[in-house]
Amino acid sequence: MTAEQSRSSRRARKVFRGRASSGHLVAVTAGLLAILVNFALLRSRDDVFLVAAADRDLGRGTTATADAFRLVEVQVGSDVLATLVAVDELEEVEGRIVARSISEGELVAISDFAQAAAPMGHRAMSIPVDRVHAAGGAISDADVVDVIAVVDGVAAYVVLAAPVLDVAPSSASGLGSSGQFFVTLAVESATALRIAHAMDGGTIEIIRSTGASEPTQLVYPEFEDTSAEAPAEGGPGAGG
């Protein structure tokens, strides 16, 4: 082989190696890209979640119902997902109160809903009372209570069988000891006014009436005409 032939052979081998290396690099790059695309697709499927969106305009203060929402798919991070109402949380939202105005199609968050103040559309009213005037403080949120107002020497029931929503925590001296604490009741609006009037003009007695029958006498001492002293709206009833 001549020197010229040897040089040509070496150049041909270099060109072949260069082409082989380029082809190999392209194949490897394509393979890596395919792996990355597949990973991205799989990852994107994992990050799609079903969350609730408003199916109509929801006004502030209204009650959330199951038909007020529809499910939509979203791609969000775990931090954002934690704030939204996921598909398995819809039952928890139903019956809660809408805390802000929400437009149709808007994603809803857990913070957009609040617990109702009291069941059956009642109001929550907190009554400060000394334990000696509230069954010695032996009242819990599982009880119902009656409220008696004593004004100008006349005692009258202002509410019967009001559900107890909460009592003050026994952080200072405990419910069994003397001192003032708070009993929060579920009452109607008119009942709340009667209790407020009684607290301003006299004293309040809270009677634990869980399991008790309805009292036969509502006012003491009895008058020939008790309409002025008896509670309005047909007298006290359950929770008001």
ZATIZA-309011 format. One line per 10 residues: number of its first residue (from 1); their letters; for each residue x, y negated, z of N, C-alpha, C. Coordinates in pm, 1 decimal. Example, Ala and Ser with C-alpha at 12.3 -4.5 7.8 and 13.67 -1.06 7.14 Angstrom:
1	AS	1319.0,569.0,780.0,1230.0,450.0,780.0,1320.0,330.0,780.0 | 1285.0,225.0,708.0,1367.0,106.0,714.0,1290.0,-3.0,787.0
//
This chain:
1	MTAEQSRSSR	85.2,118.8,0.0,0.0,0.0,0.0,88.2,-123.0,0.0 | 54.0,-213.0,-86.6,132.7,-334.7,-96.7,97.6,-427.2,18.4 | 182.4,-528.9,35.7,158.2,-628.0,142.1,27.5,-700.6,118.6 | -2.5,-728.2,-9.8,-125.8,-798.8,-42.3,-247.5,-714.0,-8.0 | -242.1,-585.2,-36.6,-351.6,-494.9,-5.4,-372.0,-481.5,145.6 | -258.3,-480.9,217.8,-265.8,-472.3,365.2,-335.0,-594.0,423.6 | -300.3,-712.4,369.2,-363.5,-835.7,419.7,-513.5,-834.6,388.8 | -552.9,-788.8,271.2,-695.1,-783.2,233.5,-771.8,-687.0,324.1 | -706.4,-574.1,355.0,-772.3,-476.0,442.4,-795.5,-534.3,581.1 | -696.0,-606.9,634.0,-711.7,-666.6,768.1,-822.1,-771.5,768.4
11	RARKVFRGRA	-829.0,-852.9,657.8,-933.9,-954.8,650.3,-1072.1,-889.9,645.6 | -1083.5,-777.3,571.6,-1212.7,-708.1,561.9,-1256.3,-653.3,696.8 | -1159.0,-597.8,772.4,-1193.5,-545.5,905.1,-1239.0,-657.8,998.0 | -1171.2,-774.0,991.4,-1209.3,-887.4,1076.2,-1350.4,-934.7,1045.0 | -1380.6,-942.4,911.6,-1515.9,-986.2,871.9,-1620.0,-887.8,921.7 | -1591.6,-758.8,909.8,-1685.8,-655.6,954.7,-1708.7,-663.6,1105.1 | -1597.7,-680.3,1180.9,-1611.4,-691.3,1326.8,-1691.2,-815.0,1363.6 | -1667.7,-926.4,1289.1,-1740.4,-1049.3,1319.0,-1888.7,-1032.5,1293.8 | -1919.7,-965.2,1179.2,-2061.2,-943.0,1149.8,-2124.9,-847.7,1249.8 | -2052.2,-745.1,1286.5,-2103.9,-649.1,1384.5,-2128.2,-716.4,1519.2
21	SSGHLVAVTA	-2034.0,-801.9,1559.1,-2048.6,-871.4,1687.8,-2168.1,-964.8,1684.1 | -2188.6,-1038.0,1576.8,-2301.2,-1130.3,1565.4,-2433.5,-1054.0,1567.9 | -2440.5,-944.8,1495.2,-2562.6,-864.3,1493.8,-2594.2,-806.9,1629.3 | -2491.7,-760.6,1695.7,-2510.7,-705.8,1830.8,-2560.6,-814.0,1926.1 | -2504.6,-933.0,1916.0,-2545.5,-1043.3,2002.6,-2690.9,-1080.7,1978.1 | -2731.8,-1083.8,1852.7,-2870.7,-1117.0,1819.8,-2965.2,-1012.8,1878.5 | -2928.3,-884.6,1865.8,-3012.6,-777.4,1918.0,-3026.1,-784.9,2068.8 | -2913.6,-810.6,2135.2,-2916.3,-820.9,2281.1,-3001.1,-940.5,2325.4 | -2984.4,-1053.5,2254.9,-3060.9,-1173.4,2289.5,-3210.1,-1149.3,2270.5 | -3245.5,-1085.4,2158.7,-3387.4,-1056.1,2133.8,-3444.7,-965.0,2242.0
31	GLLAILVNFA	-3366.7,-867.6,2284.5,-3412.1,-778.2,2390.0,-3435.7,-851.0,2521.2 | -3342.9,-939.8,2554.1,-3357.8,-1017.5,2677.4,-3479.3,-1107.8,2671.8 | -3500.5,-1170.3,2555.9,-3617.3,-1256.8,2540.3,-3746.8,-1177.7,2556.2 | -3749.1,-1058.0,2499.8,-3868.4,-973.8,2512.8,-3895.4,-939.7,2657.9 | -3788.1,-908.6,2730.7,-3804.1,-877.0,2873.5,-3857.8,-996.6,2949.5 | -3803.1,-1116.2,2919.9,-3847.1,-1237.2,2989.2,-3991.8,-1270.3,2957.2 | -4030.8,-1254.0,2829.9,-4169.5,-1281.5,2791.1,-4264.8,-1186.4,2861.7 | -4229.5,-1057.6,2863.3,-4314.0,-959.6,2932.0,-4325.8,-990.0,3080.1 | -4214.7,-1028.5,3140.7,-4216.0,-1063.4,3282.7,-4304.4,-1184.2,3307.6 | -4293.5,-1284.4,3218.7,-4374.2,-1405.2,3234.5,-4522.3,-1373.9,3220.9
41	LLRSRDDVFL	-4557.0,-1286.3,3124.7,-4696.9,-1249.6,3106.7,-4751.1,-1175.3,3227.9 | -4671.7,-1081.8,3277.5,-4714.1,-1007.8,3396.0,-4726.0,-1099.9,3515.5 | -4629.3,-1190.1,3527.6,-4631.6,-1284.0,3640.7,-4753.1,-1376.1,3631.8 | -4786.8,-1421.3,3508.4,-4899.9,-1511.5,3492.2,-5029.9,-1442.3,3529.1 | -5040.9,-1310.8,3497.1,-5161.4,-1238.6,3534.9,-5173.2,-1229.0,3686.3 | -5061.1,-1211.5,3751.7,-5062.6,-1201.7,3897.7,-5104.3,-1333.0,3962.5 | -5079.9,-1446.8,3897.1,-5107.1,-1577.4,3955.3,-5242.5,-1633.9,3916.6 | -5329.0,-1554.9,3854.6,-5464.2,-1598.8,3821.4,-5558.1,-1554.3,3932.6 | -5633.2,-1650.0,3989.1,-5720.2,-1620.3,4101.8,-5860.5,-1670.8,4072.6 | -5958.8,-1606.1,4132.3,-6097.5,-1649.7,4123.7,-6129.2,-1738.5,4242.9
51	VAAADRDLGR	-6171.9,-1861.8,4214.9,-6208.6,-1955.2,4321.2,-6343.0,-2018.5,4286.2 | -6400.6,-2087.1,4383.8,-6533.5,-2145.7,4366.6,-6524.5,-2288.0,4313.2 | -6617.1,-2318.5,4221.5,-6635.6,-2454.9,4171.8,-6783.3,-2489.2,4185.5 | -6813.1,-2617.6,4198.1,-6952.4,-2660.3,4213.5,-7029.6,-2633.3,4084.3 | -7143.7,-2568.7,4095.2,-7226.7,-2539.3,3978.0,-7324.8,-2653.1,3949.9 | -7329.7,-2747.9,4040.4,-7411.5,-2868.9,4023.4,-7356.2,-2974.8,4117.6 | -7404.2,-3095.7,4105.8,-7361.7,-3201.6,4197.3,-7411.2,-3168.5,4338.3 | -7320.1,-3180.0,4435.6,-7353.9,-3151.1,4574.9,-7340.1,-3279.4,4655.6 | -7448.3,-3322.1,4716.7,-7447.0,-3445.5,4795.3,-7395.0,-3422.7,4935.2 | -7330.8,-3523.8,4986.7,-7279.7,-3515.4,5124.4,-7395.7,-3498.3,5222.2
61	GTTATADAFR	-7378.3,-3406.9,5317.4,-7480.3,-3383.0,5418.5,-7579.9,-3274.9,5382.6 | -7572.4,-3223.3,5257.7,-7661.8,-3115.5,5218.6,-7605.9,-2981.1,5264.4 | -7690.8,-2880.0,5261.6,-7649.4,-2746.1,5303.5,-7604.9,-2665.5,5183.0 | -7489.2,-2602.4,5193.6,-7435.1,-2522.5,5083.7,-7511.1,-2390.7,5073.9 | -7552.1,-2356.0,4951.8,-7619.1,-2229.1,4926.0,-7538.6,-2150.3,4823.4 | -7564.9,-2020.6,4814.3,-7485.5,-1933.2,4727.4,-7495.7,-1973.9,4580.8 | -7612.9,-2022.9,4538.5,-7630.7,-2058.4,4398.3,-7572.1,-2195.0,4362.8 | -7507.0,-2259.0,4457.9,-7447.1,-2390.3,4431.5,-7307.2,-2379.7,4371.1 | -7256.2,-2255.8,4355.7,-7119.1,-2237.4,4310.6,-7110.8,-2139.8,4194.1 | -7005.0,-2152.0,4118.4,-6969.2,-2052.0,4018.2,-6820.3,-2022.8,4034.4
71	LVEVQVGSDV	-6779.1,-1906.4,3985.5,-6639.5,-1864.9,3998.7,-6562.0,-1901.4,3873.3 | -6442.0,-1954.8,3892.9,-6354.1,-1990.1,3780.9,-6215.1,-1934.2,3808.7 | -6139.5,-1911.1,3700.6,-6002.7,-1862.5,3714.1,-5907.0,-1980.8,3718.8 | -5811.8,-1974.0,3810.0,-5710.4,-2079.2,3821.1,-5573.9,-2014.4,3838.6 | -5471.9,-2087.3,3796.8,-5332.8,-2046.1,3818.7,-5270.4,-2147.6,3913.0 | -5256.8,-2109.4,4036.8,-5203.4,-2200.2,4138.3,-5108.5,-2124.9,4229.2 | -5028.8,-2199.6,4301.5,-4940.2,-2140.0,4399.8,-5015.6,-2103.4,4526.4 | -4951.4,-2027.7,4611.5,-5017.0,-1980.4,4733.5,-5054.6,-2095.3,4826.6 | -4976.7,-2204.4,4824.5,-5006.8,-2317.2,4911.6,-5135.9,-2386.2,4870.1 | -5157.9,-2400.0,4738.5,-5281.3,-2461.0,4689.5,-5398.5,-2364.4,4706.8
81	LATLVAVDEL	-5375.1,-2237.4,4678.5,-5480.7,-2137.1,4690.6,-5536.8,-2133.2,4832.4 | -5451.0,-2152.6,4930.7,-5494.9,-2146.6,5070.1,-5596.0,-2255.7,5103.6 | -5599.0,-2365.0,5027.5,-5693.0,-2474.2,5054.9,-5825.8,-2456.6,4983.0 | -5830.5,-2371.7,4878.7,-5951.3,-2354.7,4798.4,-6040.1,-2244.9,4854.8 | -6165.3,-2244.4,4810.5,-6259.6,-2139.7,4852.4,-6244.7,-2022.4,4756.9 | -6181.8,-1916.2,4802.4,-6161.6,-1797.3,4720.1,-6290.2,-1716.1,4713.5 | -6290.8,-1618.4,4623.3,-6412.2,-1540.5,4600.3,-6458.8,-1469.6,4726.3 | -6366.4,-1425.3,4810.8,-6404.9,-1352.3,4932.1,-6440.3,-1445.3,5048.3 | -6440.3,-1577.3,5024.3,-6473.8,-1673.0,5129.4,-6607.3,-1742.5,5104.5 | -6675.2,-1707.4,4995.7,-6800.6,-1773.9,4962.3,-6907.2,-1753.1,5070.2
91	EEVEGRIVAR	-6912.4,-1633.3,5127.6,-7012.0,-1606.9,5231.6,-6990.3,-1695.5,5353.4 | -6865.0,-1728.9,5383.7,-6835.7,-1813.3,5498.7,-6882.4,-1956.9,5474.7 | -6878.0,-2001.1,5349.6,-6916.6,-2138.7,5316.4,-7068.3,-2154.7,5315.6 | -7139.5,-2048.9,5276.5,-7285.3,-2057.5,5267.4,-7346.0,-2095.7,5402.4 | -7432.0,-2196.9,5400.1,-7496.3,-2243.7,5521.9,-7423.2,-2357.8,5589.1 | -7300.4,-2385.3,5546.0,-7228.3,-2499.1,5602.6,-7275.2,-2630.1,5538.5 | -7233.7,-2740.5,5596.6,-7276.3,-2872.4,5550.9,-7167.9,-2933.1,5461.2 | -7210.2,-2985.9,5346.7,-7116.8,-3049.2,5253.8,-7066.3,-3179.3,5316.0 | -6935.3,-3190.0,5332.8,-6876.7,-3303.4,5404.2,-6844.3,-3422.3,5314.0 | -6847.9,-3402.4,5182.9,-6824.5,-3512.7,5088.9,-6902.9,-3483.5,4961.5
101	SISEGELVAI	-6925.4,-3586.9,4881.7,-6995.2,-3566.7,4755.5,-6904.5,-3492.4,4657.8 | -6956.9,-3386.9,4596.1,-6880.1,-3302.6,4505.2,-6950.3,-3301.3,4369.4 | -6875.2,-3327.2,4263.2,-6931.9,-3331.3,4128.5,-6936.5,-3191.4,4068.4 | -7028.7,-3170.5,3976.3,-7040.3,-3042.6,3907.9,-6908.9,-3006.2,3837.9 | -6865.1,-2882.6,3853.9,-6742.0,-2834.2,3792.8,-6617.3,-2857.2,3876.2 | -6629.2,-2931.3,3983.0,-6512.8,-2961.0,4067.2,-6480.9,-2841.7,4157.1 | -6351.0,-2809.4,4167.9,-6309.8,-2704.8,4261.2,-6340.1,-2750.0,4402.9 | -6379.6,-2655.5,4486.0,-6414.4,-2691.1,4623.5,-6309.9,-2634.2,4719.1 | -6285.1,-2709.2,4824.1,-6186.9,-2670.7,4924.6,-6257.0,-2634.3,5055.1 | -6187.8,-2560.2,5137.9,-6241.2,-2523.3,5268.7,-6277.3,-2648.3,5348.6
111	SDFAQAAAPM	-6194.9,-2752.2,5337.0,-6215.7,-2874.9,5414.1,-6334.9,-2956.2,5365.9 | -6396.6,-2916.8,5253.3,-6513.1,-2988.6,5201.9,-6640.9,-2953.7,5276.7 | -6632.3,-2859.4,5372.7,-6752.0,-2811.5,5441.0,-6730.9,-2813.6,5591.8 | -6838.4,-2843.8,5662.9,-6833.0,-2850.3,5809.1,-6945.2,-2766.0,5868.0 | -6923.2,-2718.4,5988.1,-7028.1,-2645.4,6057.2,-7140.9,-2741.6,6094.5 | -7263.1,-2695.0,6086.6,-7376.9,-2776.4,6128.9,-7364.2,-2808.4,6277.6 | -7412.4,-2926.6,6316.3,-7402.5,-2967.8,6456.3,-7474.6,-2870.4,6547.8 | -7588.6,-2819.8,6501.8,-7668.5,-2726.4,6581.5,-7754.3,-2644.4,6486.4 | -7800.5,-2528.3,6530.7,-7884.1,-2446.0,6442.4,-8021.4,-2507.3,6419.4 | -8089.2,-2462.2,6314.4,-8227.1,-2500.4,6282.3,-8243.8,-2650.9,6260.2
121	GHRAMSIPVD	-8138.5,-2716.2,6214.7,-8148.5,-2858.3,6185.8,-8153.9,-2947.6,6308.7 | -8124.9,-2891.2,6426.9,-8126.0,-2970.5,6550.2,-7998.3,-3053.8,6562.4 | -7997.9,-3136.9,6665.1,-7882.7,-3220.2,6695.4,-7810.6,-3166.9,6818.8 | -7681.8,-3195.8,6827.0,-7603.5,-3156.7,6944.6,-7592.6,-3276.8,7038.0 | -7636.4,-3259.5,7161.4,-7631.8,-3368.2,7260.2,-7558.7,-3320.3,7384.2 | -7460.3,-3397.1,7425.2,-7382.0,-3363.0,7543.4,-7435.1,-3440.0,7663.9 | -7462.8,-3366.7,7771.6,-7519.6,-3427.4,7891.9,-7418.3,-3417.1,8005.1 | -7371.0,-3531.8,8056.0,-7283.1,-3527.3,8173.2,-7366.5,-3504.7,8299.0 | -7327.2,-3409.0,8378.7,-7405.4,-3376.5,8497.3,-7313.9,-3316.2,8602.6 | -7345.9,-3342.2,8728.1,-7271.7,-3280.3,8837.0,-7309.4,-3133.4,8846.1
131	RVHAAGGAIS	-7213.9,-3050.6,8880.9,-7238.6,-2906.9,8887.6,-7350.9,-2870.9,8984.6 | -7365.9,-2946.2,9092.0,-7471.1,-2915.0,9188.7,-7608.6,-2940.4,9130.0 | -7616.0,-3013.3,9018.7,-7743.4,-3036.3,8950.1,-7751.8,-2956.0,8820.4 | -7667.0,-2853.1,8807.6,-7667.0,-2770.2,8687.0,-7635.0,-2626.4,8723.2 | -7718.4,-2569.5,8809.5,-7703.9,-2429.1,8851.1,-7565.5,-2400.3,8905.4 | -7508.5,-2497.4,8975.4,-7376.4,-2479.8,9034.4,-7265.6,-2463.3,8931.3 | -7294.3,-2500.6,8806.4,-7195.5,-2486.9,8699.9,-7196.0,-2350.8,8634.7 | -7289.7,-2262.9,8678.0,-7293.2,-2126.3,8623.7,-7374.2,-2122.3,8494.7 | -7330.1,-2199.3,8395.9,-7397.7,-2207.1,8266.8,-7294.8,-2178.8,8158.0 | -7334.9,-2098.8,8061.3,-7244.2,-2067.3,7950.7,-7314.4,-2094.5,7818.2
141	DADVVDVIAV	-7238.4,-2082.4,7709.6,-7297.0,-2108.7,7578.1,-7387.4,-1995.0,7530.7 | -7407.2,-1892.8,7613.8,-7502.1,-1786.9,7581.7,-7638.6,-1811.4,7645.5 | -7651.5,-1921.0,7721.0,-7773.8,-1950.1,7795.8,-7868.1,-2041.9,7718.7 | -7992.6,-2045.9,7767.2,-8084.7,-2154.7,7734.7,-8116.5,-2223.9,7866.3 | -8147.6,-2353.1,7859.0,-8170.8,-2429.9,7980.7,-8293.3,-2518.8,7963.8 | -8351.7,-2555.7,8078.0,-8454.6,-2658.7,8083.4,-8390.7,-2785.6,8138.8 | -8444.9,-2898.6,8100.9,-8396.0,-3026.3,8153.3,-8511.2,-3097.1,8222.5 | -8487.7,-3133.7,8347.1,-8586.0,-3206.9,8426.7,-8532.4,-3346.8,8453.2 | -8616.5,-3446.8,8432.7,-8579.8,-3584.7,8464.7,-8659.1,-3629.6,8586.8 | -8591.4,-3694.2,8679.4,-8658.0,-3749.4,8798.0,-8646.8,-3900.8,8789.5
151	VDGVAAYVVL	-8758.1,-3964.8,8762.5,-8762.7,-4110.4,8745.5,-8872.4,-4166.4,8835.3 | -8834.8,-4261.4,8919.9,-8930.0,-4327.1,9011.3,-9006.9,-4225.7,9095.8 | -8936.9,-4122.9,9140.2,-8998.1,-4025.5,9229.3,-9084.8,-3923.1,9160.6 | -9088.4,-3925.5,9029.8,-9169.0,-3828.3,8955.4,-9074.9,-3738.0,8876.7 | -9091.9,-3606.4,8893.9,-9009.6,-3509.5,8821.9,-9090.5,-3452.0,8705.8 | -9028.1,-3447.0,8589.8,-9098.3,-3394.4,8472.2,-9000.3,-3319.4,8383.3 | -9047.4,-3210.8,8325.3,-8967.0,-3139.7,8225.2,-8962.7,-3225.3,8097.5 | -8843.8,-3248.0,8048.0,-8831.8,-3320.2,7920.8,-8793.8,-3226.3,7808.0 | -8746.5,-3107.3,7839.3,-8715.9,-3007.7,7737.3,-8719.1,-2869.5,7801.0 | -8765.6,-2772.4,7723.1,-8770.0,-2633.9,7768.0,-8688.5,-2546.1,7673.7
161	AAPVLDVAPS	-8614.9,-2453.0,7732.9,-8543.2,-2349.0,7658.3,-8455.9,-2406.0,7547.3 | -8375.9,-2504.6,7580.1,-8282.1,-2560.1,7482.9,-8157.8,-2472.0,7476.7 | -8115.1,-2431.2,7357.0,-7992.8,-2349.8,7348.1,-7869.4,-2429.2,7390.6 | -7784.2,-2365.6,7468.8,-7657.6,-2428.0,7509.1,-7554.5,-2401.4,7400.1 | -7496.9,-2506.7,7347.0,-7394.6,-2493.6,7243.8,-7254.9,-2483.7,7302.2 | -7234.5,-2552.6,7413.8,-7100.0,-2554.3,7472.2,-7108.5,-2609.0,7612.9 | -7008.7,-2577.2,7693.7,-6990.8,-2638.4,7824.8,-6847.2,-2687.7,7833.2 | -6826.6,-2785.5,7922.1,-6692.6,-2840.3,7936.1,-6597.1,-2733.2,7984.6 | -6473.5,-2732.2,7933.7,-6376.1,-2633.8,7982.1,-6344.8,-2655.0,8129.2 | -6314.5,-2546.6,8198.9,-6285.2,-2553.9,8342.4,-6136.9,-2579.5,8365.3
171	SASGLGSSGQ	-6085.0,-2683.1,8298.8,-5941.8,-2708.4,8306.6,-5900.5,-2772.4,8438.6 | -5990.8,-2853.7,8494.9,-5950.9,-2926.3,8614.9,-5983.2,-2847.7,8741.6 | -6111.4,-2822.0,8763.6,-6147.9,-2759.3,8889.2,-6233.9,-2635.9,8873.5 | -6273.0,-2604.0,8750.0,-6353.6,-2484.6,8728.3,-6501.7,-2514.4,8738.1 | -6582.4,-2439.8,8664.7,-6725.5,-2464.3,8663.0,-6792.0,-2431.3,8796.5 | -6730.9,-2345.0,8872.7,-6793.3,-2306.1,8997.9,-6773.4,-2406.7,9109.9 | -6691.2,-2506.6,9089.7,-6665.3,-2603.1,9196.4,-6747.5,-2729.0,9173.9 | -6744.0,-2820.4,9269.1,-6819.0,-2945.3,9257.5,-6749.1,-3037.5,9159.4 | -6823.2,-3139.2,9116.7,-6768.4,-3234.6,9021.0,-6848.9,-3233.6,8892.9 | -6825.3,-3334.6,8808.8,-6903.7,-3350.3,8687.4,-6844.8,-3271.2,8571.4
181	FFVTLAVESA	-6931.5,-3216.5,8489.6,-6889.1,-3154.4,8365.9,-6996.1,-3183.4,8261.5 | -6984.0,-3125.1,8143.9,-7074.3,-3157.2,8034.2,-7139.8,-3030.9,7981.2 | -7268.7,-3040.1,7952.9,-7341.5,-2932.9,7888.3,-7392.1,-2986.5,7754.9 | -7357.6,-2921.1,7646.4,-7400.4,-2964.6,7514.0,-7515.9,-2877.2,7467.7 | -7628.8,-2942.3,7434.0,-7750.8,-2872.2,7397.9,-7789.3,-2898.5,7252.5 | -7865.0,-2804.6,7195.3,-7926.8,-2825.3,7064.6,-8067.4,-2878.2,7088.4 | -8092.5,-3000.7,7044.1,-8222.1,-3064.2,7071.0,-8274.9,-3132.4,6945.3 | -8406.0,-3157.8,6943.0,-8466.4,-3237.4,6838.0,-8439.5,-3385.2,6864.9 | -8463.2,-3467.0,6763.0,-8431.2,-3609.8,6775.2,-8513.7,-3677.2,6885.0 | -8644.0,-3646.0,6893.5,-8726.9,-3708.2,6997.2,-8683.8,-3664.5,7136.1
191	TALRIAHAMD	-8644.4,-3539.3,7148.2,-8597.8,-3489.5,7277.3,-8470.7,-3561.2,7320.3 | -8381.7,-3586.9,7226.6,-8259.0,-3659.3,7258.9,-8289.8,-3797.6,7315.0 | -8389.6,-3862.4,7258.8,-8427.9,-3995.1,7310.2,-8483.9,-3984.7,7451.5 | -8565.6,-3883.9,7476.6,-8622.7,-3868.6,7611.4,-8513.8,-3839.9,7714.3 | -8416.1,-3756.7,7677.2,-8307.2,-3727.2,7770.6,-8224.1,-3852.4,7796.8 | -8194.4,-3928.8,7691.9,-8116.5,-4052.0,7709.6,-8190.9,-4150.9,7798.4 | -8321.3,-4161.8,7779.1,-8401.8,-4251.9,7862.2,-8399.3,-4206.7,8008.0 | -8409.6,-4075.4,8029.3,-8409.3,-4022.6,8165.1,-8274.9,-4045.0,8232.7 | -8165.5,-4027.2,8158.9,-8033.8,-4048.0,8217.6,-8012.7,-4193.8,8255.9 | -8071.7,-4283.7,8178.9,-8054.0,-4425.7,8207.4,-8139.7,-4471.8,8325.4
201	GGTIEIIRST	-8258.2,-4410.0,8341.3,-8349.9,-4459.6,8443.7,-8363.1,-4372.7,8566.1 | -8298.8,-4257.4,8570.8,-8314.2,-4170.2,8686.6,-8204.5,-4067.6,8692.7 | -8239.2,-3949.3,8738.6,-8141.0,-3841.6,8748.7,-8185.3,-3723.5,8663.2 | -8088.4,-3639.3,8630.5,-8111.3,-3524.1,8544.1,-8080.4,-3395.8,8620.9 | -8167.4,-3297.7,8604.2,-8142.2,-3164.0,8655.5,-8142.9,-3068.1,8535.8 | -8039.6,-2986.1,8525.0,-8034.8,-2885.7,8419.8,-8058.3,-2749.4,8483.6 | -8163.8,-2682.3,8439.3,-8206.3,-2556.4,8497.7,-8168.9,-2442.3,8403.8 | -8092.8,-2346.1,8451.6,-8061.6,-2228.2,8370.8,-8186.4,-2142.5,8362.5 | -8242.9,-2130.8,8242.7,-8372.3,-2062.5,8227.8,-8363.8,-1941.1,8137.6 | -8245.5,-1888.2,8117.3,-8229.2,-1768.6,8034.1,-8313.6,-1654.1,8089.1
211	GASEPTQLVY	-8405.9,-1602.1,8007.4,-8490.9,-1490.9,8049.9,-8609.5,-1530.3,8134.4 | -8626.5,-1658.0,8167.0,-8737.2,-1701.6,8252.1,-8861.9,-1727.0,8168.4 | -8977.5,-1715.6,8233.3,-9104.0,-1747.2,8167.0,-9125.4,-1897.7,8167.8 | -9216.8,-1944.7,8083.7,-9242.8,-2088.4,8073.1,-9307.4,-2139.3,8201.7 | -9266.5,-2255.6,8251.0,-9324.7,-2306.5,8376.3,-9472.8,-2340.6,8358.9 | -9548.9,-2323.0,8465.3,-9692.3,-2352.8,8460.7,-9721.9,-2498.3,8493.9 | -9626.3,-2566.1,8555.4,-9646.2,-2707.7,8590.0,-9529.3,-2787.9,8534.2 | -9560.6,-2889.7,8456.5,-9456.6,-2965.7,8388.3,-9422.5,-3096.4,8457.7 | -9513.9,-3146.9,8543.2,-9491.7,-3276.1,8609.8,-9523.8,-3262.1,8757.7 | -9440.8,-3324.0,8841.7,-9467.1,-3325.4,8985.1,-9431.2,-3463.8,9041.4
221	PEFEDTSAEA	-9518.8,-3524.8,9125.1,-9653.9,-3475.0,9158.1,-9749.2,-3491.0,9039.8 | -9849.4,-3408.2,9037.4,-9945.9,-3412.0,8928.9,-10034.8,-3535.7,8940.7 | -10074.0,-3590.6,8826.1,-10163.3,-3704.5,8821.2,-10291.8,-3662.3,8751.1 | -10393.5,-3741.0,8774.7,-10519.5,-3713.7,8705.7,-10501.8,-3729.4,8554.8 | -10423.0,-3832.1,8516.6,-10391.5,-3852.7,8374.7,-10239.7,-3858.6,8363.0 | -10179.7,-3756.6,8310.0,-10033.7,-3749.4,8300.3,-9981.9,-3783.1,8161.7 | -10068.7,-3838.2,8076.4,-10024.6,-3863.7,7938.8,-9910.6,-3962.3,7931.4 | -9907.4,-4057.5,8027.1,-9800.4,-4157.4,8024.3,-9668.9,-4099.5,8071.9 | -9676.9,-3996.3,8158.3,-9555.9,-3938.8,8215.2,-9507.8,-3816.4,8137.8 | -9602.9,-3745.8,8076.1,-9565.2,-3622.5,8007.7,-9490.6,-3654.0,7879.5
231	PAEGGPGAGG	-9402.8,-3565.2,7834.2,-9330.2,-3588.1,7710.3,-9423.3,-3600.0,7591.5 | -9381.6,-3677.2,7495.4,-9460.9,-3700.0,7375.1,-9458.6,-3575.5,7286.2 | -9534.7,-3582.9,7178.6,-9538.8,-3479.1,7076.7,-9585.2,-3346.0,7134.8 | -9686.4,-3349.6,7220.1,-9743.6,-3224.0,7269.3,-9664.0,-3157.5,7379.3 | -9571.7,-3230.8,7442.6,-9497.4,-3173.6,7552.9,-9370.2,-3106.9,7506.6 | -9290.0,-3063.9,7602.6,-9162.4,-3003.0,7567.7,-9181.4,-2867.1,7503.7 | -9093.0,-2835.0,7413.5,-9096.3,-2703.2,7349.7,-8959.0,-2643.7,7349.2 | -8941.3,-2537.6,7275.1,-8812.9,-2471.5,7267.2,-8711.2,-2563.0,7202.0 | -8608.2,-2598.5,7276.9,-8504.9,-2686.9,7224.9,-8555.8,-2826.5,7202.3 | -8667.6,-2865.3,7252.3,-8713.8,-3000.3,7232.0,-8862.0,-3009.7,7244.3
//
